[in-house]
Amino acid sequence: MMKYRTYAAMGGLLAVFASAAPSRAGDLTFTLINSTGSTLERFYSSPVGVDEWEEDVFGKDVLEPGESIEITIADGRTVCEYDMRFEFSEDSDLETTEDSQDLCELGSYEIHE
């Protein structure tokens, strides 16, 4: 009877410690490829259903024609479907483009003219 109480108490403590450990969602990483003839100056992403765009992923950087970049979305969410917004340089004849994709399945996203 004493052994049973000891094991039950240990099991209860393990459950408390396991539930207290922070759960961490995996970062979402994909490659963005600029297959246009224009400079991509700003790239925004937000989970589908979120009404506002999050910060420009590039910051002060740009993605030149033919270049690619590995992007990591480390927002702690466990979603895969994201809305994306692409803004090109002012001298480009390309309009701002928006798209929605399941980025977990893709692995890479190529933007075309």
PyMOL commands that set and color helices and strands:
alter all, ss='L'
color gray80, all
select helices_A, chain A and resi 2-20+103-106
alter helices_A, ss='H'
color red, helices_A
select strands_A, chain A and resi 28-34+40-47+68-73+81-88+97-102+108-111
alter strands_A, ss='S'
color yellow, strands_A
deselect
rebuild
show_as cartoon
